[in-house]
């Protein structure tokens, strides 16, 4: 196979970085299967009237490849409108170029810290893109499902994406490629373990999660969004509102 020039490789990496995330770092909020249940398609013209909810469950947001806490600015605003206080909203940041096993271990420590700070016995997790892999490893392999009441996966790379082929020089991208040993580990057997409530949101217009159905989890409520781009979810107040109501259920 002919070797790619450094310039072409850098160009490909830049393209994937832009596709996976378009945001810069920010601090966290509130402080320093057997059978799949598929929901009806999410209409983008749904009623946007705010219906305040009350919940004491802390929410931990987990970004995607090259992402950071600022990805969740809109989501946190939507959750606050639906009844959460800023002190119950947290964003976990990790190394996009390292190892998702290490990232999942970091998530486990982060969740324990949130539980200690808030006095809650469980948290809810909302993830995006590669954050799905980090979350699934935590819940399934590390036993984190006992600490998680709800798991909402937005365009999660839960069964991998061929788009990761553009950044295979990084361990995280090799783990994110369909058929990897990492993917096999989190998808074999029960994909939705424990008493955690699982839900996913996915769309044929995603463009980054390929195939787009990779997000679906057996045993979860899988929501087929009519048409939304991979990054567009992060600003989609309608979908984010539905996720807030799911977490409050």
Secondary structure as GFF3:
##gff-version 3
##sequence-region A 1 249
A	DSSP	alpha_helix	6	20	.	.	.	ID=ss1
A	DSSP	beta_strand	37	42	.	.	.	ID=ss2
A	DSSP	beta_strand	58	62	.	.	.	ID=ss3
A	DSSP	three_ten_helix	69	72	.	.	.	ID=ss4
A	DSSP	alpha_helix	73	81	.	.	.	ID=ss5
A	DSSP	three_ten_helix	86	88	.	.	.	ID=ss6
A	DSSP	beta_strand	89	92	.	.	.	ID=ss7
A	DSSP	alpha_helix	100	118	.	.	.	ID=ss8
A	DSSP	beta_strand	123	128	.	.	.	ID=ss9
A	DSSP	alpha_helix	131	136	.	.	.	ID=ss10
A	DSSP	pi_helix	137	141	.	.	.	ID=ss11
A	DSSP	three_ten_helix	144	147	.	.	.	ID=ss12
A	DSSP	beta_strand	148	154	.	.	.	ID=ss13
A	DSSP	three_ten_helix	162	167	.	.	.	ID=ss14
A	DSSP	alpha_helix	171	176	.	.	.	ID=ss15
A	DSSP	alpha_helix	181	187	.	.	.	ID=ss16
A	DSSP	beta_strand	197	203	.	.	.	ID=ss17
A	DSSP	three_ten_helix	212	215	.	.	.	ID=ss18
A	DSSP	beta_strand	221	225	.	.	.	ID=ss19
A	DSSP	three_ten_helix	232	235	.	.	.	ID=ss20
A	DSSP	alpha_helix	237	247	.	.	.	ID=ss21
###
